[in-house]
Amino acid sequence: MKPFRFPIPLLASLLFLWVGGPLFAHERRLGFVTESRTLPKGTAELEWHSTYRIGRQNYYSAFDERIEAEFGLTDRFLMAFYLNGTWEHSLSAAGIESKSMKAPSLSVEAKWKLADSSADALGLALYGELTAKSHEVELEGKLILDKQAGPLLVALNLVAEGEFAYRPASALWETEAVLEGSLGAAWVKGAWGFGLECRSSTVIASGSLEKSTLAAGPVVSVNAPRFWLTLTPLLQIADLAKAGAAPNLTDAQRLEARLILGIPF
C-alpha cells in the first residue's frame, strides 16, 4: 500500500513560514475560528484552504481542499465564492484499500461586520454560507464575536449547520444538523502570531445524536510581503456522546490540521 502523500503546494507553502513582512488588513490569525474583520471596499483576495484529516481505528487519511475568491463590497460586507474538493484514502478491517475523490461542490458566502474588534467594545459579525452538491444542499450560519486588545486577539464562533441530502435509490431525504462552538486566542507580535484553538462539534443525524467531539491545538500565523499563512492542528480529546467520553475513532479522526494561504489581488 502506498502512503498518502502531502501535495507539493502544501510543502512549498510551509517553507515560507520563516518570511516576515508588513501586515495585511484581512490576514487571519486563527485557522478554524473566524474573525469579524472584512476586506476593505473594492479589494479582493484569493485563499487556499487545505485540511488534512488522519487517525481512525483502521488506516484513514483525507484532504479537504477549498479555493476561495473574496470580494469587499463595502468596508463592512464581503461576499466569497468557493470551489470544494475531498480526497479520501482508507483501509477496512479486512484490509481492503479504498481511494476516492468526491464530486466537486460550490459554495457562496456572505459576511457582515456589525462592530469592529479594535475600535468597539466587542467585534461582531454575521456569517452565512450555502453549499450545493449533487443531490445535496448545506446551509451554515455563524455568529462571530471577537476582541483585539493590543497584541491579544480572542474570538468565539457559534455555528449551526444543516445538511439536506436526497438519495435517489430510496427516494428519501436525509438530514443532518451540526452545532459547533469554537474559541481561539492568539498573541500577535509583528508579522507573527501564536495561540490556541479549541472546538466542540455535535452532530445530529436523522434526529439521533451521532457524536459530540472536543478538539484543541496550537495555531501559528505569519504575514509576508505578498501573502499570509495560518496553520492549526486540532487533536481530538474526547467524544462526549460516548460512554467514558473516549475519543471517537470510528467516524471521526484523531488529528485535523488546516493550512490557509491568503493572497491579495
C-alpha positions in Angstrom: 0.0 0.0 0.0 1.4 3.4 -1.0 1.3 6.1 1.7 -1.0 9.1 1.2 1.4 11.9 0.3 1.1 15.6 1.1 0.6 17.7 -2.1 3.6 19.7 -3.3 1.9 23.1 -2.8 1.3 22.4 0.9 5.0 21.5 1.4 6.1 24.6 -0.6 3.9 26.8 1.5 5.2 25.5 4.8 8.7 26.5 3.6 7.7 30.1 3.6 6.7 30.3 7.3 10.0 31.9 8.2 9.4 35.0 6.0 8.2 38.2 7.8 6.8 41.4 6.4 4.1 44.1 6.7 0.6 43.1 7.8 -2.4 42.9 5.5 -5.8 44.4 6.5 -7.5 41.0 6.3 -4.9 38.4 7.5 -6.3 35.6 9.6 -4.7 34.7 12.9 -6.8 31.6 13.5 -7.3 28.6 11.4 -10.7 27.1 12.5 -12.1 30.2 14.2 -13.4 33.0 12.0 -12.7 36.6 12.9 -15.1 39.5 12.4 -12.9 41.6 10.1 -13.8 42.0 6.4 -12.0 43.2 3.3 -11.9 46.9 2.6 -14.3 48.1 -0.1 -13.1 47.4 -3.6 -10.4 44.9 -2.6 -10.2 41.2 -3.3 -8.3 38.2 -2.0 -7.6 34.6 -3.1 -7.5 32.0 -0.3 -6.5 28.3 -0.4 -7.7 26.1 2.5 -6.1 22.7 2.9 -7.4 20.5 5.7 -5.7 17.1 6.4 -7.5 14.5 8.4 -5.9 11.3 9.8 -6.2 8.7 12.5 -9.1 6.2 12.9 -9.4 2.7 14.1 -8.3 1.5 10.7 -6.0 3.5 8.4 -7.7 6.7 7.2 -6.5 9.9 5.7 -8.2 12.7 3.7 -7.7 16.1 2.2 -10.4 18.7 2.1 -9.4 21.4 -0.4 -11.1 24.8 -0.9 -10.2 27.6 -3.3 -11.9 30.9 -2.3 -12.2 34.3 -4.0 -13.3 37.1 -1.6 -14.6 40.5 -2.6 -15.1 43.5 -0.3 -18.4 45.1 -1.5 -18.3 47.7 1.3 -15.9 48.2 4.3 -18.3 46.0 6.4 -19.7 43.5 3.9 -18.0 40.9 1.7 -19.0 38.0 -0.5 -16.9 35.0 -1.4 -17.1 32.0 -3.7 -15.6 28.6 -3.1 -14.7 25.5 -5.2 -14.5 22.5 -2.9 -13.0 19.0 -3.2 -12.3 16.0 -1.0 -9.9 13.1 -1.5 -10.0 10.0 0.9 -7.8 7.0 1.4 -8.8 4.3 3.8 -8.2 0.6 4.8 -11.0 -1.5 6.1 -10.7 -4.0 9.0 -10.5 -6.7 6.4 -7.5 -5.0 4.7 -9.5 -3.7 1.7 -8.0 -0.4 0.4 -10.2 2.4 -0.9 -9.3 5.6 -2.6 -12.0 8.1 -3.7 -12.4 11.7 -4.9 -15.8 13.2 -4.1 -17.5 15.3 -6.8 -16.6 19.0 -6.5 -19.1 21.4 -4.9 -19.6 25.1 -5.0 -20.2 27.5 -2.1 -21.2 31.1 -1.7 -20.5 33.1 1.5 -21.7 36.4 2.9 -20.2 38.2 5.9 -21.5 41.3 7.5 -19.4 43.1 10.2 -21.6 45.0 12.7 -18.9 46.1 15.1 -15.2 46.4 14.9 -13.0 44.3 17.2 -10.4 47.1 17.7 -12.5 50.3 17.7 -15.6 49.0 19.5 -16.0 47.2 22.9 -16.6 43.9 21.0 -16.3 42.8 17.4 -19.5 41.3 16.0 -20.2 39.8 12.6 -22.9 37.6 10.9 -21.8 34.9 8.5 -23.8 32.7 6.1 -22.8 30.0 3.6 -24.6 27.9 1.1 -23.0 24.8 -0.5 -24.5 23.0 -3.4 -23.6 19.4 -4.2 -25.1 16.7 -6.4 -28.4 15.8 -4.6 -27.3 17.7 -1.5 -27.5 21.2 0.0 -25.7 22.6 3.1 -26.6 25.7 4.9 -24.4 27.3 7.6 -25.0 30.2 9.9 -22.4 31.7 12.2 -22.3 34.3 14.9 -18.8 35.8 15.3 -17.6 37.6 18.5 -14.0 38.8 18.9 -11.8 41.4 20.5 -8.4 42.8 19.6 -6.8 44.3 22.7 -3.2 45.3 21.9 -1.3 42.2 20.8 -4.0 39.8 22.1 -6.8 38.5 19.9 -9.7 36.4 21.3 -12.5 35.1 19.1 -15.7 33.0 19.6 -17.8 31.3 16.9 -21.3 29.9 17.4 -22.3 27.8 14.4 -25.4 26.0 13.2 -25.3 23.9 10.1 -27.9 21.9 8.3 -27.4 19.3 5.5 -30.2 18.0 3.3 -29.4 15.1 1.0 -31.7 13.3 -1.5 -31.0 9.6 -2.0 -32.3 8.5 -5.4 -32.0 4.8 -4.6 -34.5 5.1 -1.7 -36.3 8.3 -2.9 -35.8 9.7 0.6 -34.4 12.8 2.1 -31.7 12.5 4.8 -31.0 15.3 7.2 -28.0 16.1 9.4 -27.5 19.0 11.9 -24.2 20.2 13.2 -23.8 22.5 16.2 -20.4 24.0 16.9 -18.7 26.3 19.4 -15.2 27.4 18.7 -12.9 29.5 20.7 -9.4 30.9 19.8 -6.8 33.2 21.2 -3.6 34.5 19.6 -0.7 36.7 20.7 0.4 38.8 17.7 3.9 40.2 17.6 4.9 42.0 14.4 4.3 39.6 11.5 4.0 36.5 13.7 1.1 35.2 15.8 0.9 32.2 18.2 -2.1 30.9 20.1 -4.5 28.1 20.9 -7.8 27.0 19.4 -10.5 24.6 20.7 -13.7 23.3 19.1 -16.8 21.5 20.3 -18.8 19.8 17.4 -22.1 18.0 17.9 -23.7 16.0 15.0 -27.3 15.0 15.0 -28.2 12.7 12.1 -31.9 11.9 11.3 -32.9 13.1 14.8 -30.3 11.0 16.7 -27.1 12.2 18.4 -24.2 10.7 16.4 -21.2 12.3 18.1 -20.1 15.3 20.2 -16.4 15.7 19.9 -13.9 18.1 21.6 -10.7 19.1 20.0 -7.9 21.6 20.7 -4.5 22.5 19.3 -1.9 25.3 18.7 -2.1 27.9 16.0 0.8 29.8 14.3 0.4 32.6 11.7 2.7 34.8 9.7 2.5 37.7 7.2 4.9 38.1 4.4 5.1 41.0 1.9 2.7 39.4 -0.6 0.8 36.7 1.3 -0.2 35.4 4.8 -0.4 31.9 6.3 -2.2 30.3 9.2 -1.6 26.7 10.4 -3.7 24.9 13.1 -3.5 21.2 14.0 -6.5 20.1 16.2 -6.2 16.9 18.3 -9.5 15.2 19.3 -9.6 14.9 23.1 -13.0 13.2 23.7 -16.4 12.3 22.3 -18.9 13.3 25.0 -21.6 11.2 23.3 -19.7 8.0 24.1 -19.6 6.2 27.4 -16.5 7.4 29.2 -16.0 10.2 26.8 -13.3 8.3 24.9 -12.1 9.7 21.6 -14.3 8.7 18.6 -12.1 7.0 16.0 -14.9 5.2 14.2 -16.4 8.1 12.2 -14.2 11.0 13.4 -10.4 11.4 13.2 -7.7 11.8 15.8 -6.0 14.8 14.0 -7.3 17.5 11.8 -4.8 20.1 10.6 -5.7 23.1 8.5 -3.4 25.4 6.5 -4.8 28.7 5.0 -2.9 30.7 2.4 -4.1 34.2 1.5 -3.0 36.3 -1.4 -4.5 39.8 -2.1 -5.1 40.6 -5.8 
